[in-house]
Structure formats: C-alpha cells, structure tokens
Amino acid sequence: MKYLIITLIAVVLLFGCNRDCVTKLPNKSGQKEIKGLFDKDIGDAEMIFDLSVFVVYNRTKPPMSDVSSDLDRSIQEANSFSERIQFRMTSSQYVKHNAILANIRQSKKMEDDLCKANDKPGTINLYIVRSDSDLEGYTPVLQDGFEQYGTLDGLERVFVSYNGLADGAVLIHELGHFFGLGHTNDCRNYMSYNCYRDMFDADQRNTILRFAQVYRKYLHSK
C-alpha cells in the first residue's frame, strides 16, 4: 500500500500539473542562446505580428462570434504586456478537419495535413482545435539553434483548444513559448500551469522582446 501511494504521488507530480501544455522547452544549449540575447543591442522599434486564425471544426461550426469574443480578449491581453510588441488578427476562417489537439501533438503528418494547405506565410498561424483531454495548447518550437527559425517549415504555428481559448491565459502562455520562454512554478505567471495567470516578470518580458527582435524578426510586419 505504501508503494502504491508513492507511485500515485509520483504520477500526479509528473503529469497532473503538466497536461495542459506539452510544448518543448529550451534545452541547455537553447538557454545559453537566450542568455546571450541580453548582450545584444535590439534597438527600440515597435514590432507588429500578424495572426492568421483558423477555426477547425469536424461536423458543426462553432459560432464565429463566440470564438471572436474569446480571441479578442486574449489578443487585447497579449497586447498589454509590452508596448513594443503588438499582435493583430488579419484574417479568420473555418477549416473542416477531424484533427484533435492530442493527435496534432503526436503526429506531424496530421499537423501538416491540417496546416500546409492553410498556413499563411509571414504570419503567426493560430489554429483553434478540438481537444478530448485536458491538453489546452501546443506550439512547435526549436529547443536550440534558434537562428534556424525562418528557414524550417511549420514553426509559425500555435495550437489552442476551444476551452484553452476561453481560458484567456492559454494563448498568451503559448505565445510565450513562441518567443522562447519555458515554464515556471510562479502560480500567477502566464508560464505556469495553475491558478490565476496574469503576468510576466521583467526577465520574461525582456526575453520576449529580444527573442522577437533577433529570432522571429522575419515575421515582423512591414
């Protein structure tokens, strides 16, 4: 019985708090690259990132008004964490597909089957998809070698579940990954898993700015 309890606790610690996001995190080499960003002069130009939104459905289309309301709220919140980075939705459309979030995460073939015909170059492609688990978001990212962004396919995508979009903080959490952030245990931080998430700390904001300027520069709107 003692070993069973220990096993259950271990399972909770490993999986119970981390199921809503399975995005890969910067490895040791990537962390070193990110640290090196603080030695660079990034200037003070404003950066605008366009969002192409795809509402993925299987049988019944969700009301676009409901999706737009949740999305507008999330974008407004994302635009509040830095005066120098702004996001704007430039297009939205329905896409009929049987993809669910967990399958996209596990199968690059399914991800590409959904996305390759729809991705809009020069934008962040946001896919709102169904989820049949507590997985809420996923972003394909590099763990190091960030200078390869812009040269590899499929790294301008962010996936958020319908429930995740309604949560409000999930899209910002995934955008944090998009711009180089890992996870934190700070309960109120956007990059945590739990509680009420409503802030980035100063180091995170600086990382986002520098990562956006150096490694995601190819996505800046002209």
VEXLOPA-797585 format. One record per residue: residue in one letter; x, y, z of N, C-alpha, C in turn; residue number from 0. Coordinates in pm, whole numbers, padded with zeros to 5 digits. Each point is the difference from the previous one (the first is absolute). Layout:
% VEXLOPA-797585
[node A, [X, Y, Z], [X, Y, Z], [X, Y, Z], NUM]
...
***
This chain:
% VEXLOPA-797585
[node M, [00084, -00120, 00000], [-00084, 00120, 00000], [00088, 00126, 00000], 0]
[node K, [00106, -00002, 00078], [00091, 00114, 00008], [00058, 00032, -00137], 1]
[node Y, [00041, -00106, -00072], [00060, 00021, -00132], [-00103, 00050, -00101], 2]
[node L, [-00124, -00044, 00016], [-00107, 00046, -00089], [-00022, 00150, 00017], 3]
[node I, [-00003, 00045, 00126], [-00019, 00143, 00028], [00114, 00082, -00058], 4]
[node I, [00124, -00050, 00019], [00116, 00071, -00054], [-00007, 00009, -00152], 5]
[node T, [-00042, -00109, -00063], [-00013, -00003, -00145], [-00104, 00101, -00048], 6]
[node L, [-00115, 00004, 00070], [-00106, 00093, -00039], [00046, 00145, 00014], 7]
[node I, [00073, 00030, 00107], [00052, 00135, 00020], [00096, 00037, -00113], 8]
[node A, [00084, -00095, -00038], [00096, 00025, -00108], [-00072, 00027, -00132], 9]
[node V, [-00106, -00076, -00025], [-00076, 00020, -00123], [-00062, 00139, -00002], 10]
[node V, [-00056, 00041, 00113], [-00062, 00133, 00009], [00104, 00109, -00025], 11]
[node L, [00119, -00017, 00062], [00104, 00101, -00016], [00050, 00008, -00143], 12]
[node L, [00007, -00115, -00065], [00052, -00003, -00136], [-00101, 00047, -00102], 13]
[node F, [-00127, -00038, 00020], [-00098, 00024, -00104], [-00116, 00090, 00042], 14]
[node G, [-00034, -00001, 00126], [-00121, 00069, 00043], [00002, 00149, -00025], 15]
[node C, [00118, 00062, 00012], [00007, 00145, -00015], [00044, 00043, -00139], 16]
[node N, [00037, -00095, -00085], [00064, 00038, -00124], [-00074, -00043, -00125], 17]
[node R, [-00124, -00039, 00012], [-00070, -00055, -00114], [-00054, 00107, -00093], 18]
[node D, [-00015, 00124, 00049], [-00064, 00098, -00085], [00094, 00063, -00102], 19]
[node C, [00128, -00030, 00003], [00095, 00050, -00098], [00116, -00098, -00009], 20]
[node V, [00030, -00044, -00122], [00109, -00097, -00018], [00105, 00055, -00096], 21]
[node T, [00005, 00132, -00013], [00099, 00063, -00087], [00140, -00028, 00053], 22]
[node K, [00093, -00031, -00092], [00138, -00025, 00039], [00064, 00129, 00054], 23]
[node L, [00089, -00017, 00095], [00064, 00115, 00065], [00144, 00016, -00049], 24]
[node P, [00058, 00120, 00009], [00140, 00017, -00037], [00089, -00095, 00081], 25]
[node N, [00093, -00069, -00069], [00094, -00086, 00070], [00118, 00085, 00049], 26]
[node K, [00105, -00065, 00051], [00112, 00076, 00057], [00065, 00090, -00103], 27]
[node S, [00015, -00052, -00123], [00059, 00081, -00106], [-00091, 00118, -00034], 28]
[node G, [-00132, -00027, -00005], [-00095, 00106, -00028], [-00003, 00105, 00109], 29]
[node Q, [00011, -00042, 00126], [00002, 00095, 00110], [00122, 00091, -00010], 30]
[node K, [00111, -00057, -00046], [00121, 00080, -00018], [-00019, 00103, -00110], 31]
[node E, [-00066, -00042, -00110], [-00029, 00094, -00108], [-00089, 00114, 00048], 32]
[node I, [-00101, -00034, 00079], [-00092, 00102, 00051], [00073, 00096, 00094], 33]
[node K, [00086, -00055, 00083], [00079, 00086, 00089], [00086, 00096, -00080], 34]
[node G, [00052, -00048, -00114], [00083, 00085, -00085], [-00075, 00115, -00063], 35]
[node L, [-00132, -00011, -00006], [-00081, 00109, -00057], [00015, 00129, 00080], 36]
[node F, [00029, -00012, 00128], [00008, 00117, 00086], [00128, 00080, -00023], 37]
[node D, [00091, -00056, -00082], [00121, 00073, -00037], [-00018, 00073, -00132], 38]
[node K, [-00116, -00012, -00063], [-00024, 00060, -00131], [-00075, 00132, 00014], 39]
[node D, [00030, 00093, -00089], [-00074, 00125, -00009], [-00116, -00022, -00096], 40]
[node I, [-00123, 00002, 00051], [-00115, -00032, -00084], [-00076, 00123, -00047], 41]
[node G, [00047, 00119, 00039], [-00069, 00121, -00042], [-00135, 00015, 00071], 42]
[node D, [-00078, 00096, -00046], [-00127, 00028, 00067], [-00118, 00005, -00096], 43]
[node A, [00014, -00065, -00115], [-00109, 00001, -00098], [-00119, -00082, 00048], 44]
[node E, [-00121, 00045, -00037], [-00119, -00076, 00030], [-00011, -00117, -00096], 45]
[node M, [-00042, -00114, 00051], [-00014, -00121, -00081], [-00147, -00040, -00005], 46]
[node I, [-00051, -00019, -00120], [-00138, -00042, -00018], [-00002, -00139, -00063], 47]
[node F, [-00075, -00091, 00062], [-00012, -00137, -00050], [-00145, -00024, -00040], 48]
[node D, [-00018, -00043, -00124], [-00133, -00030, -00051], [-00040, -00143, 00037], 49]
[node L, [-00127, -00016, 00035], [-00055, -00131, 00033], [-00100, -00041, -00107], 50]
[node S, [00024, -00116, -00061], [-00099, -00063, -00088], [-00069, -00109, 00080], 51]
[node V, [-00131, 00011, 00015], [-00075, -00088, 00091], [-00081, -00101, -00080], 52]
[node F, [00009, -00126, 00042], [-00073, -00108, -00065], [-00085, -00073, 00105], 53]
[node V, [-00129, 00005, -00017], [-00093, -00065, 00092], [-00031, -00138, -00057], 54]
[node V, [00054, -00104, 00062], [-00009, -00135, -00053], [-00121, -00071, 00060], 55]
[node Y, [-00084, -00056, -00085], [-00119, -00071, 00047], [-00012, -00132, -00075], 56]
[node N, [-00076, -00092, 00059], [-00021, -00131, -00061], [-00135, -00007, -00068], 57]
[node R, [-00108, 00012, 00080], [-00135, -00008, -00056], [-00074, 00134, 00006], 58]
[node T, [-00002, 00058, 00118], [-00079, 00122, 00019], [00093, 00119, 00020], 59]
[node K, [-00024, 00105, -00076], [00080, 00120, 00015], [-00036, 00072, 00130], 60]
[node P, [00097, 00033, 00082], [-00030, 00081, 00119], [-00031, 00142, -00044], 61]
[node P, [-00082, 00071, 00074], [-00030, 00140, -00037], [00128, 00084, -00002], 62]
[node M, [00028, 00063, -00111], [00120, 00082, -00012], [-00004, 00116, 00099], 63]
[node S, [-00120, 00046, 00034], [-00011, 00111, 00095], [00056, -00039, 00136], 64]
[node D, [-00027, -00126, 00043], [00052, -00046, 00129], [00152, -00011, -00004], 65]
[node V, [00051, -00057, -00108], [00145, -00014, -00015], [00066, 00137, -00004], 66]
[node S, [-00058, 00091, -00076], [00058, 00134, -00014], [00004, 00074, 00133], 67]
[node S, [-00104, -00019, 00081], [-00004, 00067, 00130], [00114, -00047, 00089], 68]
[node D, [00021, -00133, 00006], [00110, -00054, 00080], [00135, 00042, -00057], 69]
[node L, [00010, -00003, -00132], [00125, 00035, -00065], [00035, 00146, 00019], 70]
[node D, [-00098, 00087, -00016], [00025, 00144, 00018], [00050, 00029, 00141], 71]
[node R, [-00059, -00069, 00097], [00041, 00020, 00139], [00145, -00043, 00021], 72]
[node S, [00036, -00115, -00057], [00137, -00051, 00015], [00101, 00091, -00070], 73]
[node I, [-00034, 00047, -00120], [00091, 00087, -00073], [00018, 00133, 00073], 74]
[node Q, [-00109, 00052, 00053], [00008, 00125, 00077], [00090, -00019, 00121], 75]
[node E, [-00012, -00115, 00066], [00085, -00026, 00116], [00145, -00017, -00042], 76]
[node A, [00023, -00068, -00113], [00137, -00018, -00050], [00064, 00134, -00034], 77]
[node N, [-00080, 00092, -00051], [00052, 00131, -00039], [00029, 00090, 00120], 78]
[node S, [-00036, -00045, 00117], [00021, 00083, 00119], [00133, -00028, 00068], 79]
[node F, [00069, -00109, -00037], [00121, -00031, 00076], [00125, 00066, -00056], 80]
[node S, [-00009, 00064, -00115], [00114, 00077, -00050], [-00049, 00105, -00097], 81]
[node E, [00050, 00123, 00015], [-00037, 00106, -00093], [00071, -00018, -00133], 82]
[node R, [00102, -00083, -00003], [00082, -00013, -00122], [-00035, -00123, -00083], 83]
[node I, [-00086, -00088, 00051], [-00048, -00112, -00078], [-00152, 00005, -00003], 84]
[node Q, [-00055, -00002, -00119], [-00144, 00001, -00017], [-00041, -00113, -00094], 85]
[node F, [-00116, -00057, 00029], [-00056, -00106, -00083], [-00129, 00050, -00062], 86]
[node R, [-00023, -00035, -00126], [-00125, 00039, -00064], [-00050, -00117, -00085], 87]
[node M, [-00127, -00026, 00010], [-00061, -00105, -00081], [-00029, 00056, -00138], 88]
[node T, [00057, -00061, -00103], [-00017, 00050, -00136], [-00098, -00084, -00081], 89]
[node S, [-00028, -00122, 00045], [-00097, -00083, -00072], [-00051, -00110, 00092], 90]
[node S, [-00120, -00049, -00030], [-00056, -00114, 00073], [-00087, -00080, -00096], 91]
[node Q, [00002, -00130, 00014], [-00079, -00085, -00089], [-00026, -00135, 00065], 92]
[node Y, [-00105, -00065, -00044], [-00030, -00135, 00043], [00081, -00100, -00082], 93]
[node V, [00041, -00109, 00064], [00065, -00111, -00068], [-00064, -00129, 00050], 94]
[node K, [-00055, -00078, -00092], [-00059, -00127, 00038], [00107, -00109, 00001], 95]
[node H, [00015, -00066, 00116], [00104, -00102, 00015], [-00031, -00079, 00126], 96]
[node N, [00041, -00126, 00002], [-00029, -00084, 00118], [00111, 00003, 00103], 97]
[node A, [00095, 00091, -00013], [00113, 00007, 00092], [-00045, 00037, 00141], 98]
[node I, [00064, -00061, 00100], [-00013, 00042, 00139], [00139, 00032, 00053], 99]
[node L, [00006, 00076, 00105], [00127, 00057, 00046], [00103, -00108, 00033], 100]
[node A, [-00040, -00105, 00070], [00095, -00104, 00040], [00060, -00069, -00121], 101]
[node N, [-00081, -00022, -00103], [00050, -00067, -00120], [00096, 00088, -00078], 102]
[node I, [-00028, 00130, -00003], [00092, 00093, -00065], [00134, -00002, 00071], 103]
[node R, [-00004, -00001, 00131], [00124, -00002, 00079], [00080, -00127, -00026], 104]
[node Q, [-00068, -00112, -00020], [00067, -00128, -00015], [00036, -00035, -00143], 105]
[node S, [-00064, 00064, -00097], [00018, -00038, -00140], [00031, 00122, -00085], 106]
[node K, [00125, 00012, -00045], [00037, 00109, -00091], [-00076, -00013, -00131], 107]
[node K, [-00031, -00122, -00040], [-00074, -00022, -00123], [-00140, 00063, 00009], 108]
[node M, [-00068, -00020, 00114], [-00132, 00060, 00016], [00011, 00152, 00009], 109]
[node E, [00100, 00048, 00071], [00020, 00145, 00010], [00016, 00060, -00139], 110]
[node D, [00086, -00060, -00081], [00023, 00053, -00134], [-00123, -00016, -00090], 111]
[node D, [-00074, -00109, 00020], [-00120, -00022, -00080], [-00101, 00112, 00025], 112]
[node L, [-00006, 00045, 00124], [-00089, 00112, 00034], [00056, 00133, -00048], 113]
[node C, [00130, 00020, 00020], [00056, 00135, -00009], [00060, 00039, -00134], 114]
[node K, [00060, -00093, -00071], [00077, 00040, -00118], [-00084, 00070, -00105], 115]
[node A, [-00125, -00040, -00012], [-00087, 00063, -00100], [-00055, 00134, 00048], 116]
[node N, [00019, 00029, 00129], [-00063, 00120, 00057], [00098, 00105, 00050], 117]
[node D, [00119, -00040, 00043], [00097, 00094, 00054], [00016, 00123, -00089], 118]
[node K, [00000, 00115, 00062], [00025, 00124, -00074], [00141, 00048, 00033], 119]
[node P, [00086, 00011, -00100], [00139, 00040, 00026], [00008, 00140, 00060], 120]
[node G, [00102, 00020, 00081], [00022, 00131, 00059], [-00088, 00032, 00117], 121]
[node T, [-00076, -00099, 00049], [-00089, 00022, 00114], [00016, -00111, 00102], 122]
[node I, [-00051, 00024, 00120], [-00017, -00106, 00098], [-00132, -00069, -00031], 123]
[node N, [00005, -00127, -00032], [-00119, -00075, -00037], [-00060, -00065, 00125], 124]
[node L, [-00112, 00052, 00045], [-00065, -00047, 00122], [-00115, -00093, -00037], 125]
[node Y, [00010, -00125, 00045], [-00103, -00099, -00025], [-00075, -00029, 00129], 126]
[node I, [-00132, 00021, -00004], [-00087, -00030, 00114], [-00065, -00134, -00030], 127]
[node V, [00030, -00100, 00081], [-00040, -00137, -00032], [-00068, -00067, 00119], 128]
[node R, [-00067, -00109, -00029], [-00066, -00076, 00106], [00104, -00074, 00085], 129]
[node S, [-00036, -00025, 00124], [00083, -00082, 00088], [-00091, -00096, 00076], 130]
[node D, [00043, -00126, 00008], [-00078, -00099, 00075], [00067, -00035, 00132], 131]
[node S, [00090, 00088, 00044], [00070, -00021, 00128], [00020, 00136, 00065], 132]
[node D, [00082, 00005, 00105], [00028, 00128, 00064], [00118, 00072, -00065], 133]
[node L, [00046, -00049, -00114], [00102, 00069, -00077], [-00062, 00125, -00062], 134]
[node E, [00060, 00117, 00028], [-00060, 00126, -00041], [00078, 00075, -00107], 135]
[node G, [00130, -00029, -00013], [00078, 00075, -00096], [00129, -00071, -00037], 136]
[node Y, [00052, 00035, -00117], [00125, -00059, -00047], [00058, 00091, -00107], 137]
[node T, [00131, 00020, 00006], [00070, 00082, -00099], [00125, -00072, -00047], 138]
[node P, [00012, -00031, -00128], [00123, -00061, -00051], [00115, 00102, 00007], 139]
[node V, [00104, -00032, 00073], [00113, 00091, 00016], [00131, -00077, -00007], 140]
[node L, [00108, 00072, -00023], [00135, -00055, 00011], [00045, 00009, 00144], 141]
[node Q, [00081, -00097, 00043], [00054, 00004, 00135], [00134, 00072, 00005], 142]
[node D, [00065, 00013, -00113], [00122, 00078, -00014], [00020, 00028, -00149], 143]
[node G, [00113, 00060, -00037], [00021, 00032, -00139], [-00107, 00093, -00055], 144]
[node F, [-00034, 00102, 00080], [-00114, 00085, -00033], [00020, 00081, -00128], 145]
[node E, [00124, 00012, -00046], [00023, 00072, -00125], [-00063, -00073, -00120], 146]
[node Q, [-00044, -00124, 00022], [-00065, -00074, -00107], [-00146, 00041, -00022], 147]
[node Y, [-00056, 00075, 00095], [-00135, 00051, -00023], [-00001, 00081, -00129], 148]
[node G, [-00102, -00019, -00080], [-00008, 00067, -00128], [00055, -00082, -00114], 149]
[node T, [00074, -00107, 00032], [00055, -00087, -00103], [-00064, -00138, 00000], 150]
[node L, [-00071, -00034, 00107], [-00065, -00130, 00013], [-00151, 00016, -00008], 151]
[node D, [-00067, -00102, -00054], [-00146, 00007, -00015], [-00072, -00034, 00131], 152]
[node G, [-00118, 00059, 00018], [-00090, -00039, 00108], [00029, 00059, 00135], 153]
[node L, [00085, 00103, 00007], [00038, 00057, 00129], [-00064, 00137, 00022], 154]
[node E, [-00105, 00027, -00073], [-00077, 00123, 00019], [-00143, -00033, 00040], 155]
[node R, [-00017, -00115, 00068], [-00132, -00048, 00038], [-00018, 00001, 00152], 156]
[node V, [-00121, 00031, 00042], [-00041, -00010, 00141], [-00135, -00070, 00000], 157]
[node F, [-00014, -00099, 00090], [-00125, -00074, 00011], [-00061, 00022, 00139], 158]
[node V, [-00127, 00034, 00002], [-00071, 00022, 00126], [-00135, -00069, -00009], 159]
[node S, [-00041, -00067, 00107], [-00132, -00064, 00002], [-00108, 00106, 00020], 160]
[node Y, [-00123, -00037, -00026], [-00112, 00092, 00022], [-00007, 00041, 00147], 161]
[node N, [00014, -00097, 00090], [-00002, 00033, 00143], [00120, 00085, 00038], 162]
[node G, [00114, -00030, -00061], [00119, 00080, 00027], [-00017, 00144, -00043], 163]
[node L, [-00063, 00020, -00116], [-00023, 00136, -00046], [-00093, 00075, 00095], 164]
[node A, [-00103, -00070, 00047], [-00094, 00063, 00094], [00067, 00034, 00132], 165]
[node D, [00104, -00075, 00036], [00074, 00025, 00125], [00066, 00137, -00002], 166]
[node G, [00045, 00043, -00117], [00061, 00132, -00011], [00151, -00001, 00011], 167]
[node A, [00054, -00071, 00101], [00144, 00002, 00022], [00074, -00102, -00086], 168]
[node V, [-00071, -00097, -00056], [00066, -00109, -00074], [00069, 00052, -00126], 169]
[node L, [-00069, 00086, -00076], [00063, 00053, -00120], [00125, 00079, 00035], 170]
[node I, [-00005, 00079, 00106], [00118, 00077, 00040], [00111, -00093, 00046], 171]
[node H, [-00035, -00106, 00070], [00096, -00103, 00041], [00072, -00056, -00123], 172]
[node E, [-00077, -00035, -00103], [00060, -00058, -00120], [00082, 00103, -00077], 173]
[node L, [-00044, 00125, -00003], [00081, 00103, -00062], [00131, 00020, 00076], 174]
[node G, [-00003, -00019, 00132], [00123, 00003, 00077], [00099, -00105, -00049], 175]
[node H, [-00049, -00122, -00025], [00086, -00104, -00057], [00049, 00040, -00139], 176]
[node F, [-00088, 00060, -00079], [00034, 00042, -00136], [00120, 00095, 00001], 177]
[node F, [00012, 00078, 00108], [00109, 00096, 00012], [00103, -00043, 00105], 178]
[node G, [00018, -00130, 00016], [00115, -00051, 00073], [-00015, -00031, 00146], 179]
[node L, [-00118, 00019, 00060], [-00015, -00022, 00143], [-00025, -00147, 00034], 180]
[node G, [00049, -00040, 00117], [-00033, -00129, 00057], [-00108, 00014, 00104], 181]
[node H, [-00013, -00101, 00085], [-00103, 00001, 00103], [00055, 00055, 00132], 182]
[node T, [-00089, 00035, 00088], [00036, 00048, 00133], [-00101, -00054, 00101], 183]
[node N, [00041, -00004, 00125], [-00090, -00045, 00107], [-00073, 00115, 00067], 184]
[node D, [00028, 00123, -00043], [-00067, 00116, 00057], [-00148, -00004, -00039], 185]
[node C, [-00085, -00016, 00098], [-00141, -00030, -00024], [-00070, 00102, -00088], 186]
[node R, [00032, 00128, 00014], [-00070, 00104, -00076], [00064, 00029, -00135], 187]
[node N, [00115, -00062, -00025], [00071, 00028, -00124], [-00067, -00068, -00119], 188]
[node Y, [-00002, 00068, -00114], [-00060, -00059, -00120], [00063, -00134, -00036], 189]
[node M, [00126, -00021, 00035], [00069, -00122, -00041], [-00011, -00111, 00104], 190]
[node S, [-00087, 00015, 00099], [-00030, -00108, 00093], [-00119, -00078, -00052], 191]
[node Y, [-00040, -00102, 00075], [-00114, -00083, -00040], [-00124, 00027, 00083], 192]
[node N, [00016, 00064, 00113], [-00106, -00002, 00099], [-00047, 00140, 00038], 193]
[node C, [-00110, 00002, 00070], [-00049, 00122, 00065], [-00040, 00109, -00100], 194]
[node Y, [00008, 00123, 00045], [-00041, 00115, -00080], [00123, 00060, -00065], 195]
[node R, [00014, -00013, -00131], [00120, 00045, -00069], [-00025, 00136, -00064], 196]
[node D, [00083, 00097, 00037], [-00025, 00135, -00052], [00124, 00086, -00015], 197]
[node M, [00122, -00061, -00001], [00118, 00085, -00008], [00122, -00075, -00053], 198]
[node F, [00092, 00077, -00061], [00137, -00042, -00028], [00090, 00080, 00092], 199]
[node D, [00111, -00058, 00043], [00094, 00079, 00078], [00092, 00077, -00096], 200]
[node A, [00086, 00085, 00056], [00082, 00089, -00082], [00094, -00078, -00091], 201]
[node D, [00062, -00107, 00051], [00091, -00079, -00082], [-00074, -00066, -00117], 202]
[node Q, [-00121, -00048, 00026], [-00078, -00060, -00108], [-00035, 00102, -00107], 203]
[node R, [-00042, 00119, 00041], [-00034, 00103, -00097], [00121, 00037, -00085], 204]
[node N, [00116, 00010, 00064], [00123, 00030, -00073], [00037, -00113, -00095], 205]
[node T, [-00019, -00123, 00043], [00029, -00115, -00086], [-00090, 00002, -00123], 206]
[node I, [-00130, 00024, 00021], [-00094, 00005, -00112], [00042, 00108, -00100], 207]
[node L, [00031, 00119, 00049], [00041, 00110, -00088], [00123, -00036, -00082], 208]
[node R, [00099, -00055, 00066], [00126, -00031, -00067], [-00016, -00119, -00095], 209]
[node F, [-00074, -00101, 00044], [-00023, -00117, -00085], [-00077, 00041, -00125], 210]
[node A, [-00101, 00085, 00018], [-00079, 00047, -00112], [00085, 00079, -00099], 211]
[node Q, [00088, 00083, 00051], [00081, 00086, -00085], [00107, -00079, -00074], 212]
[node V, [00059, -00099, 00066], [00113, -00071, -00059], [-00044, -00124, -00077], 213]
[node Y, [-00080, -00086, 00063], [-00030, -00130, -00061], [-00134, -00005, -00074], 214]
[node R, [-00092, 00090, 00033], [-00128, 00001, -00072], [-00014, 00126, -00086], 215]
[node K, [00112, 00062, -00031], [-00002, 00126, -00075], [-00064, -00018, -00137], 216]
[node Y, [00012, -00117, -00058], [-00054, -00025, -00133], [-00153, 00009, -00004], 217]
[node L, [-00064, 00003, 00117], [-00145, 00008, 00007], [-00051, 00141, 00028], 218]
[node H, [00090, 00095, 00023], [-00045, 00136, 00026], [-00075, 00054, -00121], 219]
[node S, [-00113, 00061, 00023], [-00074, 00063, -00108], [00073, 00127, -00044], 220]
[node K, [-00002, 00022, -00130], [00067, 00119, -00056], [-00092, 00121, 00009], 221]
***
